Amino acid sequence: MIKFLIGPVLMGAGYLAGSYYGSDVEQVVHKSPSVTYSAVETALGNVRQSGTTSFDGGAPVPYEMKVDHTLDERLVVTLLFNGQQGAVADIAFTPRNDGKDTLIVTKIHADRSVLRTALAGTDKARLAYAPDWMLNLTMKPVLKQLADQIEQGEAATFQGMTDGEAEAQWENNLSDSQRQDVADWRQYDATRPAVDPDAAAQQHMNGNDAAQ
């Protein structure tokens, strides 16, 4: 569930690649809005609504997912860590081709202060530094997978694609120059701090307090 909302994979496509993408991600589904909405709503309903994070290297943090519904028009998914709003995904469904097709537009917004605390010390710590457009970018292969499933009459799911498959599908859509920009970013990103110092220090202090 967390992978769906805050990005199925941190592909390292940073600020350079941002010049090619906007603040949302779009996907056309060749089914009506009612069929498309129902399939995505069902997929969300089959996702675990609460639990604890299981990222390597950090302490488990309670999370909860809430979904607001506007029939056939919009789904707003909110992810909370320790009761604090960490990220929101706004999924809009717009009819196309006289209602025969549907345009899905997804926008993700994250609260980086919440993410820094929740992900401090984990293998996903860099996610706290990712701009919103980057989180939107990682949704592109997820929406493509959903569209294929819906068009083929299959049960839609957010968990049928591995991180590697999602990244490969996204990279296949890049031009040679875009791939080079992404490679340059990844080289730079590998040298950046993986842990937010303030959040890590606070986590350490909390651990010491609990031990006393």
C-alpha positions as CSV (number, residue, x, y, z in Angstrom):
1,M,0.0,0.0,0.0
2,I,2.7,2.5,0.9
3,K,4.5,1.7,-2.4
4,F,1.3,2.8,-4.2
5,L,0.8,6.1,-2.6
6,I,4.4,7.4,-2.1
7,G,5.8,5.8,-5.2
8,P,6.3,2.2,-6.4
9,V,10.0,2.7,-6.8
10,L,12.5,5.6,-6.1
11,M,13.9,5.7,-9.6
12,G,16.4,8.5,-8.9
13,A,15.0,10.6,-11.7
14,G,15.6,13.9,-10.0
15,Y,15.4,17.6,-10.8
16,L,16.9,17.3,-14.3
17,A,14.2,15.0,-15.5
18,G,11.6,17.2,-13.9
19,S,11.9,19.5,-16.9
20,Y,10.1,16.8,-19.0
21,Y,7.2,16.3,-16.6
22,G,4.4,18.3,-15.0
23,S,2.8,18.3,-11.6
24,D,0.5,15.3,-12.4
25,V,0.4,12.1,-14.4
26,E,-2.2,11.1,-16.9
27,Q,-3.5,7.8,-18.3
28,V,-6.3,7.1,-20.8
29,V,-8.4,4.0,-20.1
30,H,-10.5,2.7,-22.9
31,K,-13.5,2.1,-20.6
32,S,-16.2,4.4,-19.3
33,P,-15.7,6.5,-16.2
34,S,-18.1,4.3,-14.2
35,V,-16.2,1.1,-15.1
36,T,-12.8,2.7,-14.5
37,Y,-13.7,4.4,-11.3
38,S,-15.3,1.2,-9.9
39,A,-12.2,-0.9,-10.8
40,V,-9.8,1.6,-9.1
41,E,-12.0,1.9,-6.1
42,T,-12.1,-1.9,-5.7
43,A,-8.4,-2.1,-6.0
44,L,-8.0,0.5,-3.2
45,G,-10.5,-1.4,-1.1
46,N,-8.4,-4.6,-1.4
47,V,-5.3,-2.8,-0.1
48,R,-4.5,-3.1,3.6
49,Q,-5.9,0.0,5.3
50,S,-3.5,0.2,8.3
51,G,-0.4,-1.4,9.7
52,T,3.2,-0.6,10.4
53,T,6.0,0.3,8.0
54,S,8.6,-2.4,7.2
55,F,11.4,-0.4,5.6
56,D,14.9,-1.8,6.3
57,G,17.0,0.1,8.8
58,G,14.4,2.0,10.8
59,A,11.8,1.6,13.5
60,P,8.3,0.4,12.5
61,V,5.9,3.4,12.3
62,P,2.1,3.0,12.4
63,Y,0.3,4.0,9.1
64,E,-3.3,4.4,8.0
65,M,-4.9,4.9,4.7
66,K,-8.1,6.8,4.2
67,V,-10.1,7.2,1.0
68,D,-12.7,9.9,0.2
69,H,-15.1,9.0,-2.6
70,T,-16.9,11.1,-5.2
71,L,-18.8,8.6,-7.3
72,D,-17.3,8.2,-10.9
73,E,-15.4,11.4,-10.5
74,R,-12.7,11.4,-7.8
75,L,-10.8,9.3,-5.2
76,V,-8.7,11.1,-2.7
77,V,-6.3,8.8,-0.9
78,T,-4.6,10.0,2.3
79,L,-1.7,8.2,4.0
80,L,-1.0,9.0,7.6
81,F,2.1,8.1,9.7
82,N,1.6,8.1,13.5
83,G,-1.7,10.0,12.9
84,Q,0.0,12.7,10.8
85,Q,-0.7,13.3,7.1
86,G,2.3,12.2,5.1
87,A,1.0,12.1,1.6
88,V,-2.2,12.6,-0.4
89,A,-3.0,11.2,-3.9
90,D,-5.9,13.0,-5.8
91,I,-7.2,10.7,-8.5
92,A,-9.6,12.3,-10.9
93,F,-11.7,10.5,-13.6
94,T,-12.8,12.6,-16.7
95,P,-14.9,11.2,-19.6
96,R,-13.3,11.2,-23.0
97,N,-14.6,10.1,-26.5
98,D,-18.3,10.7,-25.6
99,G,-17.9,8.7,-22.4
100,K,-16.4,5.6,-24.0
101,D,-13.0,6.4,-22.5
102,T,-11.7,7.8,-19.3
103,L,-8.8,10.1,-18.5
104,I,-7.2,9.4,-15.1
105,V,-5.3,12.4,-13.7
106,T,-3.3,11.7,-10.5
107,K,-1.6,14.4,-8.3
108,I,0.4,13.5,-5.3
109,H,1.5,15.9,-2.5
110,A,3.7,14.9,0.4
111,D,4.5,16.5,3.7
112,R,8.3,16.2,3.9
113,S,8.6,16.8,7.6
114,V,6.3,13.9,8.3
115,L,8.2,11.7,5.8
116,R,11.6,12.6,7.2
117,T,10.5,11.4,10.7
118,A,8.8,8.3,9.4
119,L,11.6,7.2,7.1
120,A,14.6,8.4,9.1
121,G,17.3,5.7,9.0
122,T,15.5,3.4,6.6
123,D,16.3,2.3,3.1
124,K,13.7,4.8,1.8
125,A,15.1,7.8,3.7
126,R,15.8,9.7,0.4
127,L,12.1,9.7,-0.4
128,A,11.7,12.5,2.2
129,Y,13.7,14.8,-0.1
130,A,11.7,13.9,-3.3
131,P,9.7,16.7,-4.8
132,D,6.0,16.1,-5.5
133,W,6.5,15.9,-9.3
134,M,8.9,13.0,-8.7
135,L,6.3,11.1,-6.7
136,N,3.8,11.7,-9.5
137,L,6.4,10.4,-12.0
138,T,6.6,7.1,-10.2
139,M,2.9,6.6,-10.6
140,K,3.1,6.5,-14.4
141,P,3.8,2.7,-14.7
142,V,1.2,2.0,-12.0
143,L,-1.5,3.8,-13.9
144,K,-0.5,2.1,-17.1
145,Q,-0.7,-1.3,-15.4
146,L,-4.2,-0.5,-14.0
147,A,-5.4,0.7,-17.5
148,D,-4.2,-2.6,-19.1
149,Q,-6.0,-4.6,-16.4
150,I,-9.2,-2.7,-16.7
151,E,-9.3,-2.8,-20.5
152,Q,-8.7,-6.5,-20.4
153,G,-11.5,-7.1,-17.9
154,E,-9.1,-8.3,-15.2
155,A,-9.3,-7.4,-11.5
156,A,-7.3,-4.2,-11.0
157,T,-4.6,-4.4,-8.5
158,F,-1.8,-2.1,-7.2
159,Q,0.5,-5.0,-6.4
160,G,1.0,-6.9,-9.6
161,M,4.2,-5.1,-10.7
162,T,7.6,-5.3,-9.0
163,D,9.9,-2.3,-8.5
164,G,12.2,-3.5,-11.3
165,E,9.3,-4.0,-13.7
166,A,7.9,-0.5,-13.0
167,E,11.2,1.1,-13.5
168,A,11.9,-0.7,-16.7
169,Q,8.5,0.2,-18.1
170,W,9.1,3.9,-17.2
171,E,12.6,4.0,-18.7
172,N,11.3,2.4,-22.0
173,N,9.4,5.6,-22.6
174,L,12.4,7.9,-22.2
175,S,14.5,9.3,-25.1
176,D,18.2,8.8,-25.2
177,S,18.8,12.3,-23.9
178,Q,16.4,11.8,-21.1
179,R,18.1,8.6,-20.1
180,Q,21.4,10.4,-20.0
181,D,19.9,13.1,-17.7
182,V,18.5,10.5,-15.4
183,A,21.9,8.7,-15.3
184,D,23.6,12.0,-14.4
185,W,21.0,12.6,-11.7
186,R,21.5,9.1,-10.2
187,Q,25.3,9.7,-10.0
188,Y,24.7,12.9,-8.1
189,D,21.9,11.5,-6.0
190,A,24.2,8.7,-4.8
191,T,26.4,11.2,-3.1
192,R,23.6,13.0,-1.1
193,P,22.9,12.2,2.5
194,A,20.5,9.3,2.8
195,V,19.4,10.3,6.3
196,D,18.0,13.6,7.6
197,P,20.3,14.5,10.5
198,D,17.6,16.2,12.6
199,A,15.2,13.3,12.3
200,A,17.9,10.7,12.9
201,A,19.0,12.6,16.0
202,Q,15.5,12.8,17.3
203,Q,14.9,9.1,16.7
204,H,18.1,8.3,18.6
205,M,17.1,10.5,21.5
206,N,13.6,8.8,21.6
207,G,15.3,5.4,21.7
208,N,17.5,6.5,24.6
209,D,14.5,7.8,26.5
210,A,12.6,4.6,26.0
211,A,15.6,2.6,27.3
212,Q,15.8,4.6,30.5
